[in-house]
Amino acid sequence: MRGHQFILLAASVALGIIWVYIIQNWIFLNLFAGLLVGPGLNLNDYLQTGSSPAFTVLWAGCFSALLIWIAQTLSGKPRSSKETRQMQPMWWIAAVILTIFGWLCLAWFTVFVWSVTGTSPAAGMNSYPVPAGGWIVLMGFVVLDVMLLFWVPTLLASPRTYRLVVPGAVTLLGSR
């Protein structure tokens, strides 16, 4: 990996942290509040104990997958383009697993954790009442987060031999 790739990788990870911890919550509070608020739901409480922990766990999962990807591609010594292309299904499997993992994190912190612990997120509720439109928005943000936290860093940090593996890398960055 080249020096400028390390800088781009560090910048994309830093921007991912800012996105998850600051910008995304601002977007939820100011742009999608109407879709996320169900009957009796305090959006600030939900963001602190529901969606923010879910997206934090997703960030940790994406960062772990990124580190595994970088370790695999830096230690790999493919002898042919066929060997390089064999990593493409691995990348897609990682991206799909991260997306499903993010959706499960949302379900856990929005619904299931309250049933398991026997506590109530709000008076008279056994889970956060996020309406269907809110679930769609949250699930869409999981996909967006996987793109920002996994796809972009792997796009920027994959060594030259593995550039063909990451979707869009050749189109966006060129073949050399």
C-alpha positions as CSV (number, residue, x, y, z in Angstrom):
1,M,0.0,0.0,0.0
2,R,1.3,3.4,-0.9
3,G,1.7,6.4,1.4
4,H,-1.2,8.3,-0.2
5,Q,-3.4,5.3,0.3
6,F,-2.6,5.3,4.0
7,I,-3.6,9.0,4.2
8,L,-6.8,8.4,2.3
9,L,-7.6,5.4,4.4
10,A,-7.0,7.3,7.7
11,A,-9.1,10.2,6.3
12,S,-12.0,7.9,5.3
13,V,-12.0,6.2,8.8
14,A,-12.0,9.6,10.5
15,L,-14.8,10.8,8.3
16,G,-16.7,7.6,9.1
17,I,-16.4,8.3,12.8
18,I,-17.6,11.8,12.4
19,W,-20.5,10.5,10.2
20,V,-21.7,7.9,12.7
21,Y,-21.3,9.9,15.8
22,I,-22.3,13.4,14.7
23,I,-23.7,13.9,11.2
24,Q,-26.0,10.9,11.1
25,N,-27.7,11.8,14.4
26,W,-28.1,15.4,13.2
27,I,-29.8,14.1,10.0
28,F,-32.1,11.9,12.1
29,L,-33.1,14.8,14.4
30,N,-33.5,17.5,11.7
31,L,-34.4,15.8,8.4
32,F,-36.1,12.5,9.3
33,A,-37.7,13.2,12.7
34,G,-41.2,13.0,11.3
35,L,-40.6,9.5,9.9
36,L,-38.8,8.1,12.9
37,V,-41.1,9.3,15.7
38,G,-43.9,6.9,16.6
39,P,-46.6,7.4,19.2
40,G,-45.1,8.1,22.5
41,L,-41.5,8.0,21.2
42,N,-39.0,10.6,22.4
43,L,-36.6,10.8,19.5
44,N,-33.6,12.0,21.6
45,D,-34.0,9.0,23.9
46,Y,-34.3,6.7,21.0
47,L,-31.1,8.1,19.4
48,Q,-29.2,7.8,22.6
49,T,-30.3,4.3,23.6
50,G,-31.5,2.8,20.3
51,S,-30.1,3.9,17.0
52,S,-26.7,5.3,18.2
53,P,-25.6,2.1,19.9
54,A,-26.7,0.1,16.9
55,F,-24.8,2.2,14.5
56,T,-21.8,2.2,16.9
57,V,-21.7,-1.6,16.8
58,L,-22.1,-1.5,13.0
59,W,-19.1,0.9,12.8
60,A,-17.1,-1.5,14.9
61,G,-18.1,-4.4,12.6
62,C,-17.2,-2.4,9.5
63,F,-13.9,-1.4,11.0
64,S,-13.1,-5.0,11.9
65,A,-14.0,-6.2,8.4
66,L,-11.9,-3.4,6.9
67,L,-8.8,-4.5,9.0
68,I,-9.4,-8.1,7.9
69,W,-9.6,-7.1,4.3
70,I,-6.5,-5.0,4.5
71,A,-4.6,-7.8,6.2
72,Q,-5.8,-10.3,3.5
73,T,-4.9,-8.1,0.6
74,L,-1.5,-7.0,1.9
75,S,-0.4,-10.5,2.7
76,G,-1.8,-12.0,-0.5
77,K,0.5,-12.7,-3.4
78,P,-1.7,-13.6,-6.3
79,R,0.1,-15.1,-9.3
80,S,-2.6,-14.4,-11.8
81,S,-5.7,-12.3,-12.4
82,K,-7.8,-15.4,-11.7
83,E,-6.4,-15.7,-8.2
84,T,-7.1,-12.0,-7.7
85,R,-10.7,-12.3,-8.9
86,Q,-11.3,-15.1,-6.5
87,M,-11.3,-12.5,-3.7
88,Q,-14.3,-10.7,-5.3
89,P,-17.0,-13.1,-3.8
90,M,-15.2,-12.6,-0.4
91,W,-15.7,-8.8,-0.7
92,W,-19.4,-9.2,-1.6
93,I,-20.0,-11.7,1.2
94,A,-18.4,-9.3,3.7
95,A,-20.6,-6.4,2.4
96,V,-23.8,-8.5,2.6
97,I,-22.9,-9.8,6.1
98,L,-22.2,-6.3,7.3
99,T,-25.5,-5.1,6.0
100,I,-27.5,-7.9,7.6
101,F,-25.4,-7.4,10.8
102,G,-26.4,-3.7,10.8
103,W,-30.1,-4.5,10.4
104,L,-29.8,-7.1,13.3
105,C,-28.1,-4.4,15.5
106,L,-31.0,-2.0,14.8
107,A,-33.6,-4.7,15.7
108,W,-31.6,-5.6,18.8
109,F,-31.3,-2.1,20.2
110,T,-34.8,-1.0,19.1
111,V,-36.9,-4.1,20.1
112,F,-35.2,-7.2,21.5
113,V,-32.8,-5.7,24.2
114,W,-35.9,-4.4,26.1
115,S,-37.6,-7.8,26.1
116,V,-34.4,-9.6,27.2
117,T,-33.6,-7.2,30.0
118,G,-37.2,-6.8,31.1
119,T,-36.8,-3.0,31.1
120,S,-38.9,-0.5,29.3
121,P,-37.4,2.1,27.0
122,A,-40.4,4.5,27.8
123,A,-43.4,4.4,30.1
124,G,-45.8,1.6,29.1
125,M,-43.7,0.4,26.1
126,N,-41.7,-2.8,25.7
127,S,-39.8,-1.5,22.6
128,Y,-39.4,1.7,20.7
129,P,-42.4,2.3,18.5
130,V,-40.6,3.2,15.3
131,P,-43.1,3.3,12.4
132,A,-42.6,1.4,9.1
133,G,-41.3,4.5,7.3
134,G,-38.8,5.0,10.1
135,W,-37.6,1.4,9.7
136,I,-37.1,1.9,6.0
137,V,-35.1,5.0,6.6
138,L,-32.9,3.3,9.3
139,M,-32.4,0.3,7.1
140,G,-31.4,2.5,4.2
141,F,-28.9,4.2,6.5
142,V,-27.4,0.9,7.4
143,V,-26.7,0.3,3.6
144,L,-25.3,3.8,3.4
145,D,-23.1,3.2,6.4
146,V,-21.7,0.0,5.0
147,M,-20.9,1.9,1.8
148,L,-19.2,4.7,3.7
149,L,-17.5,2.6,6.3
150,F,-16.5,-0.5,4.3
151,W,-16.7,0.1,0.6
152,V,-15.0,3.5,0.5
153,P,-12.0,2.5,2.6
154,T,-11.5,-0.8,0.7
155,L,-11.8,1.2,-2.5
156,L,-9.1,3.6,-1.4
157,A,-6.8,1.1,0.4
158,S,-6.8,-2.0,-1.7
159,P,-3.4,-2.7,-3.2
160,R,-3.0,-2.5,-7.0
161,T,-3.4,-6.2,-7.6
162,Y,-6.7,-6.3,-5.7
163,R,-8.1,-3.1,-7.2
164,L,-10.2,-5.2,-9.6
165,V,-11.9,-6.9,-6.7
166,V,-13.6,-3.8,-5.1
167,P,-16.7,-2.7,-7.1
168,G,-16.1,0.6,-8.9
169,A,-12.4,0.9,-8.0
170,V,-11.2,0.7,-11.6
171,T,-13.9,3.1,-12.8
172,L,-13.3,5.6,-10.1
173,L,-9.5,5.4,-9.6
174,G,-8.3,3.8,-12.9
175,S,-6.4,0.6,-13.4
176,R,-3.0,1.9,-12.4
